[in-house]
Amino acid sequence: MDASAKIYVMGTVQGVGFRFFVQREATFLGLKGYVKNMPDGSVKCEVEGPRSKINDFIQVLRRGSRFSRVTGVQVKFQKFENKYKNFQITY
């Protein structure tokens, strides 16, 4: 079943290549959406795809990338809207 989620990742996730890591992992899992840095130092992701793949993606985000240090992940599942064609970094 397809789902949509807004995900906020806190910690040392800006200035360490985290968005590129997120884009690579989301694309590998076949998810669509975007990732962007937020003014408060967190990173926001919106993703769409199979709920099981989104759950896998959340586990990847919790581990983080090589140079990041994730201290928290907030997830809010939403109604699937099929509004993205791919996964991209937004500035």
Buried (B, 14 or more C-beta within 10 A) or exposed (E): EEBBBBBBBBBBBBEBBBBEBBBBBBEEBEBBBBBBBEEEEBBBBBBBBBBEBBEBBBEBBEEBBEEBEBEEBEBEEEEBEEEBEEBBEEE
